[in-house]
Amino acid sequence: MTILLDNLDKLTVINQTSSYIRCVCPVCNGNNLKISLSNHAYGAYKCYDNECHPKNIREAIGYRDWE
């Protein structure tokens, strides 16, 4: 599932490496939302500042699970 990668235009990217993209979390505004670019976890994401729930992150960028 690459929901956040497909919606990067709705996030503020801080930096990118070969293994992840770090963004501002749209829920808590923390600077440590990481989206994996690694083959084994491509598209996985987690807020490392406040452990924001993934569903809240998806909803904050306008994605609804029922769509």
C-alpha positions in Angstrom: 0.0 0.0 0.0 1.6 3.3 -1.1 -1.1 5.8 0.0 1.4 8.3 1.3 3.8 7.9 -1.6 0.9 8.5 -4.0 0.0 11.7 -2.1 3.4 13.3 -1.5 2.1 16.5 -2.9 0.0 16.8 0.2 2.9 16.4 2.6 5.9 18.7 3.4 9.0 16.7 2.6 12.0 17.4 4.9 14.6 15.1 3.3 15.0 11.9 1.4 17.5 9.1 1.4 17.7 5.9 -0.5 15.8 4.1 2.2 13.1 6.6 3.3 11.4 10.0 2.9 11.0 12.1 6.0 8.1 14.5 6.2 6.1 16.7 8.5 3.4 14.7 10.1 0.0 16.1 9.0 -1.6 15.2 12.4 0.9 16.4 15.0 3.2 18.7 12.8 6.2 16.8 14.1 9.2 16.5 11.8 9.6 12.8 11.9 7.0 11.0 9.7 9.0 8.5 7.8 7.9 6.7 4.7 9.9 3.6 3.7 11.5 3.2 0.3 13.1 -0.1 1.2 12.1 -3.1 -0.9 10.8 -5.2 2.0 8.6 -2.4 3.4 8.0 0.0 0.5 5.4 2.6 1.3 5.2 1.7 5.0 5.0 4.8 7.2 5.2 5.8 10.9 5.2 9.0 12.9 8.2 8.8 15.3 7.4 12.0 17.1 4.0 11.3 18.7 3.1 7.8 17.4 0.1 9.2 15.5 -2.3 6.5 14.4 -1.9 5.6 10.7 -5.6 6.0 10.0 -5.4 9.6 11.4 -2.4 10.3 9.1 -4.3 9.0 6.1 -7.4 11.1 6.9 -5.3 14.2 7.4 -4.1 14.0 3.8 -7.7 13.5 2.6 -7.7 9.8 2.1 -10.7 7.8 3.4 -10.4 4.0 4.0 -13.8 3.4 2.5 -13.1 5.0 -0.8 
